[in-house]
Amino acid sequence: MKELIFIQGADLKTVQKSVRQAVSLCDDDSITTLCLFATPQKETFALRPNKMCMEWDFISFCYQLLYAFDNVNGVRFDAWFKSDDAMDDLPAGKMAHIEFNAPAVGELTLVDAKCNRYIFAAYTDEESGAECLQIERSGTADFKPYPKLKLSQLPVGEGRFEVGKNLRHRKKVNLWYRMAQQGWIGLIGVVLIMALSILGVIAVWDFSETLLPFSLPFWTGFAIPAAIGLVLALTKVLFRDSSLWTRFINCSFLSAIILGLAMTLVFSVNGWFESSDTIYGRGTIVKIDSIRDKHSSNSNYSYAIDVSAPSPGKLYIRMYHDDSFIKGETVTIHLHRGLYGMFHAEKIEHQ
């Protein structure tokens, strides 16, 4: 969105004074900063709000700017903005020109690039009783295109105006609102969920390849979150306003994320930050699982091993297309000691 206000017919000090007055009247949440620019034309300045400015807040500020220049003779205004969403009768995504030169504030009009004219009509909100504006189409008019003038930034003390209090908090809120409007929140959520899911699967494999006194089936990583989700859903701990089935899905999903992160922090981090020295262990294959690879005619092979050295325990390791091992065979295990002192298996080989 490219909001821009052109102010013509006033000197710099008058413009600065009037803009400050308009800022003092501005209570819109989305406008946090205003920047004033000089142009090559005499007594012509450009005023632009920060990028997070919302459409109705921009229009409201235009009204406040008119009030602030009420006692300045000969000043003329033009403004342009592009709406992200449809505003009443005004279509979305179209550049619109605001005619500021009407003798009365209530007569401000909009004209889009197709020369459609729109007026601001006042109405009373039935619930709150507040006076509001809506945009209605009303005939046609000439469209004034967006100007192509070089804008020169004024010094910070002369050309930058901070609006309102709690500026940092409001910028964060408005950034979140803008991201939600553009669909970025949903996209970021999807990417985050995919990343967490991938981390969770990796963590389950890192857990299975860690030498522990016990072993758990691979499906346990799905069964535990489902069990926790069922308990939370039945006790209505989370998502109380949802149905039982929705609570179960949400709680199971949340539990899976927490469990996956916990396993990543323990078993994956242990495997990622391991010593470079290889420790050779010994164990016996007690189970062999094979899954056909969808992308080739080969199969992936995974082996459950009872480990006898360097310490008794169990692990489950994938050797991909290597089917040369048999059940009951004693194998040599390549191990590395991880960050937390646990042994992580890299591969197995025949003795």
N, C-alpha and C positions, 0 to 999 in steps of 0.2 A: 504494500500500500504506500502511495506517495502523497501524503498530505502536504499541502503548501498553501500559505496565505501571502498574497501580494498586497503591500501597503504603499500607496502612492499619494504624494501631495503633502508630506510632513517631513520635518528634519529629524535627525537622529535622536536628539534629546527628547523631542516630543513623542516619538515612537517608543523610546525606552520607558518614559514615564507612563504612557498609556498601557503598554504591555505589562508593566509591573502592577498597575491597577487591575488589569484583567486577571492577572495571576492571583491577586488577593481575593478575587471573587470565585476563583476556580476551585471546586471541591470534587471534581471527577477523579475517580481512582486510577484511571489508566494513564492520565497525563502526569508525568513526573518531571519532565524537562522540556523547555522550549529554547530553541536556538534561533538567533536573529542573524541574518546575512545581509551584506551590502550587495548591490548590483551595479552594473555600469551606468544605469540611468540615474539621473539626478533625483534626489528625494524619493527614491524607490527602494523598498526593503522587502526581504522575504522572511517569513516566520514559519518555522517547521517544528511540530511537536516530536517527541521521541517516537521510535518505531513501534512501540507497544500501544500507541493511541488507538482507542476504539472509535467507531464511526460516529455514534451518537455523542460521545464525549467531545469529539472534534467539532461537531455542529454546535454543541452547547458553548464551547469556547468561542466560536465565531460570534455568537450572540453577546457573550461577555466582552469581547473585543469591541463590538459596536458601541456598547454602553460606555466603555472606557474612553472612546474617541468622540463621545457625544458633543463635547464642546470644542472640537477641533474642526475648523472650517476647511472645506476644499479637499478633504481626505477621501480617497477612493479605495475600495477593497475588491479583490478577486480571490477566490479560493478553489482548490481542486482536491478531490479525494476519490479513492476507489474502495468500494465496500466489499468485504469478504463474503458477507451473507446478504440475502435479499432484505431490504429495509422497506417494509410495507409495499408500496407499488414500485419502488425503485429496484431494478434488477441487480443481481450480484455481479461482481467482477467488471463493472463498467465505470470508466472515468466520468465523474460528474463535476460540473462547474457550478459554484455557488455565486449568485448575483448579490453583491453586498451594497449596491448603490441605490437601493430603494430608500425613500425618505422615511419609512417607518420600519421598525425592527420586525414587526409581524408580517411584512411583505417580502421577506427573503424567499428566493426561489432557487430551484435546482434545474439544470439543463444537462442532459446526457449527450453523448457523442452522436446520437441519432436525432438530436434536436427535439427530443421529448421534454416538455416542461413539467416540473413538479412543484407543488406548493406545500408549505407547512401548515397543517390544520390542527387547531387546538381541540382537545377533548378532555373530559374528566374521567379518571379511572374509577370504576364502580366500586372496587374493593377498598382502595386507599383514600379515594376522594381527591387525589393529587391531580394538578393540571399537567397534562402531557401533550406531546406533539406527535403527529403522524404525517407521513409523506404520501400525498395523493397526486396522481397525474392530472394535469390541467393544460391541455393544448400543446402548442409547439412554440419554440423560440430559437434564436441563433445560439449555437454552441461556440464558446470561446476556448480554443485549444490550450493545452498545457504549455506554458512559456518555455522557451529555450534560451535562458539567460545564464551567464556565468555567475555563480554565487560565491561571494568571498566571506569566509568566516571572520567574524569580529573577535576581538580579544575576549577571553573568558569573562572578565569583569564587566564587559559592555554587551556581550551578545549571548549570554547564557543565563537562563532564569529557572531556578528550582521551584517546583510546585508542590505545596503541601508538606506534611510532616511524615515521619517514618518512611523516608524515601526508599531505603534499602528493602524493607519488608514489602512495600507496594510494588516495587520492581519485580520481586520474586513472584508475587501473586499474579501480576499481569503477564509475566513470562509464562507461567503455568497456564493461564487462561488462553494466551495466544497459541501455545503449543497444543492445547486441547482443541481449539478451533481448527487448526490446520491438520488435525489427525496425528500429530507427532506423538502424543501420549500413548495412543493405541499401538502405534508402530514400535515405540520404545518398549512397551509392555510385551509385545509379541517377541521382539528380539531378546529381551531379558529372560522371558520364560524359556525360549529355545536354548539360550546359553546355560541357564540353570539346569535344564533337562540334560543337556550334554555333559555338564559337570557331574550331575548325579550318576549317570551311566558310567562315566569314567571312574567315579569314586567307588561304585560297586565292584568294578573289576580290580581296582587297586586294593580294595578290602579282601577280595578272594585270593589275590596273589601275595598277601601279607601272611607271614608265618605266625599262626595263632594256635593256642591250645585246642581250639574248636573250629568247626566250619559250618557254614549255613548255606542252604540251597540258594541259587541265584534269584528265585522268585520271592525270597524273603524280603528283598528290597521293595517289592510292591505290596506284599502282604502286611508288613508292619504299618506303613502309612494308612492302608485301608482299615486296619483294626483300630488305630488311633482315631481316624476320621469317624468311624462308626460310634466309638465311645463318646467323642465330643458332640456328635450330632444327637445322640440319644440324651445326653445331659444338657443339650442346648447351650453349651459354653460359648460357641461362636455362631454368628449369623442367626440370631434368634427369630428374626422376622421371616425367615425362609421356610420352605417346606422341608420335611425330613430328608427327602432325597437330595434336594439342593444343598442342605447343610452337610450331608454326608460327602457329596462331591467336593464342596469347597474345603471342608475340614481335611479330607484325605489329600487334596492337592496341596494345601498349606503344610500339612505334616510331611509330605514327600519333599517339599522344598527345604524345610528345616532339617530333615534327616539327611538329605543330599548334601546340604552345606556343611553339616556337622561331619559327615564322612569325608567330604573333600578336605576339610581343615585337618582331619586326623590322618587318614590313610593316604590320600593323594599328596598332601604336603610332605608326609613322611617319605613317600616314594620319589617325589620331585627333588628333594634335597637329601640325596643319599651319598654315601662315601664312594670314592672311585675304586676302592679295593674290592675285588671279588672274593667272596667267601664261598667255598665249595661245601655244599651239604649233601646229604644222602637220604633217599626216601624210596617208598614202594608205591607203584601205581595201583590204586584200588578201584578206579572207575574211569571209563572213557566215554565222552559224549562227542557226537559228531553232528554237524549241521551243514547241509549243502549250501554252498555259496551261490547266491542268485546270479552273480555276474560271471560265473565260470562253471565248468563241469566238476570242479574240485569241491571238497568239503573242508570245513574248519573243524579242528580237533581240539578238545579241551580235556585236561587230565586232572583228576582228583588224586592227591598224593598224601600218604601218611609219611611224615618226615621223622627220621630218627636222629639226625645230626644236622646242624650243630646243637639243636635242642629239639625235644619231642614236640610235635605239633602237626597241623594240617594246612594245606593250601590247595588252591584250584587255579590252574594256569592254562592259558590258551597257546597252542603252538601252530595255529592256522592250518596250513595244508600238510603238516608233517604227521603222517599216520604210521610211522615206523615203530612206534612204541606199542607194547602189548600189556594187557592187564596182568599184574603180579610181578612185572619187571622192576628190578632195582635200578634207579637212575641217579645220576649226579645232577645236583641243582645249583645253578649260579645265583647267588644271593648277594645283596648289598645291604649294609646297615643304614637305615634311614635317619632322618632328623630326630625322631623320638626314640631311637634305639631299636625299633622293630625291624625284622628282616623282611626285605621285599624281593620276591623271585623275579628273575629276568628271563630265564629259559631253563630247559632241562636237556640233558644229553645222555646217550648210552654210556654205561660204565666200560 
